[in-house]
Amino acid sequence: PAVRANKNMILLFLLFVRCVLCEELIGWRMIDRFMGFRFEIQGQVQDIGFEEAVRDKADELACFGWIQESELGTMVGEARCAKAVGNILKDFLRMGPDGADVEDANILDYPDTKIKLHFSYFKILTGDRVTCFREPGPHQCLEFKDDFGSQQQRREEL
């Protein structure tokens, strides 16, 4: 009985230490410190310096990612920011710089902080770089829009 009691005490102690360590680790995970999102901005956003203004704001906030003029006349991109400033960049995207008329800002938060194209700064991409996404949401590749719609319809029929 004394040996069993000692084993139980050791197990309880290890469980306690594990719980304390887990609590201390919260806040150090990437998801606790950063946010990643992609966006598509519609409206009068081309030929007014929108990309440069977003890049400058992202640099000011120490966010990294990219922005690009899409073939549909929208501004698309991804950003990764510290959680403390990520919403500031999102608000800027929703409002736009002076001269912009943002009609819609479609922003999708990622469940983790990873972004598709990773840069160490915020980059303006040229139109010759293909950046669309297979998954539904902002800036989905046109060739996959029907794929996901068909898959969803098949699931609903089942």
C-alpha contacts under 8 A as a table, 3 or more apart, distances in Angstrom:
res1	aa1	res2	aa2	distance
1	P	4	R	5.08
1	P	5	A	6.12
2	A	5	A	5.04
2	A	6	N	6.21
3	V	6	N	5.07
3	V	7	K	6.22
4	R	7	K	5.05
4	R	8	N	6.16
5	A	8	N	5.05
5	A	9	M	6.15
6	N	9	M	5.02
6	N	10	I	6.14
7	K	10	I	5.06
7	K	11	L	6.12
8	N	11	L	5.04
8	N	12	L	6.08
9	M	12	L	5.05
9	M	13	F	6.05
10	I	13	F	5.01
10	I	14	L	6.12
11	L	14	L	5.10
11	L	15	L	6.06
12	L	15	L	5.03
12	L	16	F	6.08
13	F	16	F	5.01
13	F	17	V	6.16
14	L	17	V	5.06
14	L	18	R	6.06
15	L	18	R	5.07
15	L	19	C	6.22
16	F	19	C	5.16
16	F	20	V	6.22
17	V	20	V	5.11
17	V	21	L	6.09
18	R	21	L	5.14
18	R	22	C	6.07
19	C	22	C	5.06
19	C	23	E	6.26
20	V	23	E	5.22
20	V	24	E	6.33
21	L	24	E	5.02
21	L	25	L	6.19
22	C	25	L	5.08
22	C	26	I	6.52
23	E	26	I	5.42
24	E	27	G	7.60
25	L	28	W	5.44
25	L	29	R	7.04
26	I	29	R	6.37
26	I	32	D	7.15
27	G	32	D	5.00
27	G	33	R	6.43
28	W	32	D	6.44
28	W	33	R	6.80
29	R	32	D	5.28
29	R	33	R	6.64
30	M	33	R	5.26
30	M	34	F	5.75
30	M	112	D	7.90
30	M	113	T	6.83
31	I	34	F	5.48
31	I	35	M	6.60
31	I	112	D	5.85
31	I	113	T	5.99
32	D	83	K	7.62
33	R	82	A	5.84
33	R	83	K	5.66
34	F	80	R	6.84
34	F	81	C	5.60
34	F	82	A	4.34
34	F	83	K	4.77
34	F	86	G	7.97
34	F	113	T	6.15
35	M	80	R	5.64
35	M	81	C	5.55
35	M	82	A	6.20
35	M	83	K	5.44
35	M	86	G	6.51
35	M	109	D	7.47
35	M	110	Y	7.41
35	M	112	D	7.34
35	M	113	T	5.10
36	G	78	E	7.36
36	G	79	A	5.69
36	G	80	R	4.30
36	G	81	C	6.56
36	G	109	D	6.12
36	G	110	Y	5.51
36	G	112	D	6.94
36	G	113	T	4.38
36	G	114	K	6.09
36	G	115	I	6.25
37	F	78	E	5.66
37	F	79	A	5.59
37	F	80	R	6.62
37	F	107	I	6.74
37	F	108	L	5.42
37	F	109	D	4.30
37	F	110	Y	5.29
37	F	113	T	7.65
37	F	115	I	7.17
38	R	76	V	7.56
38	R	77	G	5.63
38	R	78	E	4.09
38	R	79	A	6.36
38	R	107	I	5.79
38	R	108	L	5.37
38	R	109	D	6.71
38	R	110	Y	7.70
38	R	115	I	7.82
38	R	138	P	6.73
39	F	75	M	7.95
39	F	76	V	5.50
39	F	77	G	5.45
39	F	78	E	6.15
39	F	105	A	7.00
39	F	106	N	5.53
39	F	107	I	4.37
39	F	108	L	6.29
39	F	138	P	5.51
39	F	139	H	7.25
40	E	74	T	6.44
40	E	75	M	5.57
40	E	76	V	4.35
40	E	77	G	6.75
40	E	105	A	5.99
40	E	106	N	5.20
40	E	107	I	6.60
40	E	138	P	5.18
40	E	139	H	5.97
41	I	45	V	7.62
41	I	74	T	5.51
41	I	75	M	5.03
41	I	76	V	6.34
41	I	93	L	7.27
41	I	94	R	7.62
41	I	102	V	6.80
41	I	103	E	7.68
41	I	104	D	5.88
41	I	105	A	4.59
41	I	106	N	6.32
42	Q	45	V	6.95
42	Q	73	G	7.50
42	Q	74	T	4.96
42	Q	75	M	6.81
42	Q	102	V	5.93
42	Q	103	E	5.53
42	Q	104	D	5.13
42	Q	105	A	6.42
43	G	74	T	7.11
43	G	100	A	7.70
43	G	101	D	5.60
43	G	102	V	4.67
43	G	103	E	4.68
43	G	104	D	6.79
44	Q	100	A	5.56
44	Q	101	D	4.84
44	Q	102	V	6.24
44	Q	103	E	7.74
45	V	48	I	6.41
45	V	49	G	7.94
45	V	50	F	5.85
45	V	74	T	6.97
45	V	75	M	6.95
45	V	96	G	7.89
45	V	100	A	5.36
45	V	101	D	6.56
45	V	102	V	6.83
46	Q	49	G	7.17
46	Q	50	F	6.58
46	Q	69	E	7.39
46	Q	73	G	7.11
46	Q	74	T	7.50
46	Q	75	M	7.66
47	D	50	F	7.41
48	I	99	G	6.51
48	I	100	A	6.88
49	G	52	E	5.31
49	G	53	A	6.14
50	F	53	A	5.16
50	F	54	V	6.17
50	F	96	G	7.07
50	F	97	P	6.52
50	F	100	A	7.16
51	E	54	V	5.22
51	E	55	R	6.06
51	E	67	I	6.37
51	E	68	Q	7.17
51	E	69	E	7.97
51	E	75	M	7.72
51	E	124	I	6.58
52	E	55	R	5.02
52	E	56	D	6.04
52	E	124	I	7.58
53	A	56	D	5.10
53	A	57	K	6.15
53	A	97	P	6.35
54	V	57	K	5.08
54	V	58	A	6.01
54	V	67	I	7.91
54	V	92	F	7.61
54	V	93	L	7.24
54	V	96	G	7.98
54	V	97	P	7.92
55	R	58	A	5.06
55	R	59	D	6.07
55	R	66	W	7.87
55	R	67	I	7.68
55	R	122	F	5.74
55	R	123	K	6.81
55	R	124	I	7.19
56	D	59	D	5.05
56	D	60	E	6.12
57	K	60	E	4.98
57	K	61	L	6.24
57	K	89	L	7.02
57	K	92	F	7.93
58	A	61	L	5.07
58	A	62	A	5.94
58	A	63	C	4.89
58	A	64	F	6.65
58	A	89	L	6.65
58	A	122	F	6.48
59	D	62	A	4.87
59	D	63	C	5.98
59	D	64	F	7.32
59	D	121	Y	7.27
59	D	122	F	6.58
60	E	63	C	7.78
61	L	81	C	7.65
61	L	85	V	6.43
61	L	89	L	7.70
62	A	81	C	6.90
62	A	82	A	7.91
62	A	121	Y	7.95
63	C	79	A	6.56
63	C	80	R	5.61
63	C	81	C	4.41
63	C	82	A	7.13
63	C	86	G	7.77
63	C	121	Y	7.06
63	C	122	F	6.76
64	F	79	A	5.67
64	F	80	R	5.48
64	F	81	C	6.67
64	F	118	H	7.87
64	F	119	F	6.41
64	F	120	S	6.09
64	F	121	Y	4.46
64	F	122	F	4.31
64	F	123	K	7.67
65	G	77	G	7.32
65	G	78	E	5.35
65	G	79	A	4.37
65	G	80	R	6.11
65	G	115	I	7.66
65	G	117	L	7.04
65	G	118	H	6.22
65	G	119	F	5.79
65	G	120	S	7.61
65	G	121	Y	6.34
65	G	122	F	4.60
65	G	123	K	6.27
66	W	77	G	5.26
66	W	78	E	5.55
66	W	79	A	6.54
66	W	117	L	7.57
66	W	119	F	7.64
66	W	122	F	5.20
66	W	123	K	4.55
66	W	124	I	5.66
66	W	125	L	6.63
67	I	75	M	6.76
67	I	76	V	5.58
67	I	77	G	4.20
67	I	78	E	6.73
67	I	122	F	7.78
67	I	123	K	6.47
67	I	124	I	5.09
67	I	125	L	6.08
68	Q	75	M	5.68
68	Q	76	V	5.35
68	Q	77	G	6.08
68	Q	124	I	5.93
68	Q	125	L	5.09
68	Q	126	T	6.46
68	Q	127	G	6.84
69	E	73	G	6.57
69	E	74	T	5.96
69	E	75	M	4.70
69	E	76	V	6.34
69	E	125	L	7.95
69	E	126	T	7.60
69	E	127	G	6.52
70	S	73	G	5.46
70	S	74	T	5.29
70	S	75	M	5.87
70	S	76	V	6.41
70	S	127	G	7.00
71	E	74	T	7.40
71	E	127	G	7.79
76	V	138	P	7.66
76	V	139	H	6.41
78	E	115	I	6.51
78	E	116	K	7.70
78	E	117	L	7.77
79	A	115	I	7.10
79	A	122	F	7.84
80	R	86	G	7.48
80	R	113	T	6.78
80	R	114	K	7.61
80	R	115	I	7.01
81	C	84	A	7.99
81	C	85	V	6.48
81	C	86	G	5.04
82	A	85	V	5.64
82	A	86	G	5.92
83	K	86	G	5.19
83	K	87	N	7.49
84	A	87	N	7.51
85	V	88	I	5.27
85	V	89	L	6.83
86	G	89	L	5.38
86	G	90	K	6.44
87	N	90	K	4.83
87	N	91	D	6.04
88	I	91	D	5.14
88	I	92	F	6.25
89	L	92	F	4.98
89	L	93	L	6.24
90	K	93	L	5.05
90	K	94	R	6.29
90	K	107	I	7.77
91	D	94	R	5.02
91	D	95	M	6.25
92	F	95	M	5.17
92	F	96	G	5.50
92	F	97	P	7.40
93	L	96	G	5.18
93	L	105	A	6.94
94	R	102	V	6.54
94	R	104	D	7.28
94	R	105	A	5.38
95	M	100	A	7.88
95	M	101	D	7.78
95	M	102	V	6.25
96	G	99	G	7.99
96	G	100	A	5.51
96	G	101	D	7.06
96	G	102	V	6.31
97	P	100	A	5.68
102	V	105	A	7.09
106	N	137	G	7.85
106	N	138	P	5.86
107	I	138	P	6.64
108	L	137	G	6.72
108	L	138	P	6.81
110	Y	113	T	6.17
110	Y	114	K	7.33
115	I	118	H	6.22
119	F	122	F	6.79
119	F	123	K	7.29
125	L	129	R	6.93
126	T	129	R	6.08
127	G	130	V	7.49
132	C	139	H	5.46
132	C	140	Q	5.39
132	C	141	C	4.81
133	F	136	P	7.45
133	F	139	H	6.18
133	F	140	Q	4.53
133	F	141	C	5.32
134	R	140	Q	5.80
134	R	141	C	5.77
134	R	144	F	5.86
135	E	140	Q	6.29
135	E	144	F	7.72
135	E	148	F	7.79
136	P	140	Q	5.67
136	P	145	K	7.08
136	P	148	F	7.15
137	G	140	Q	5.86
140	Q	144	F	7.10
140	Q	145	K	6.73
141	C	144	F	5.47
141	C	145	K	6.57
142	L	145	K	5.33
142	L	146	D	7.71
143	E	146	D	6.69
143	E	147	D	7.44
144	F	147	D	4.88
144	F	148	F	6.33
145	K	148	F	5.55
145	K	149	G	6.24
146	D	149	G	4.94
146	D	150	S	5.88
147	D	150	S	5.22
147	D	151	Q	6.14
148	F	151	Q	4.99
148	F	152	Q	6.02
149	G	152	Q	5.13
149	G	153	Q	6.09
150	S	153	Q	5.05
150	S	154	R	6.12
151	Q	154	R	5.13
151	Q	155	R	6.25
152	Q	155	R	5.11
152	Q	156	E	6.21
153	Q	156	E	5.06
153	Q	157	E	6.17
154	R	157	E	5.08
154	R	158	L	6.41
155	R	158	L	5.25
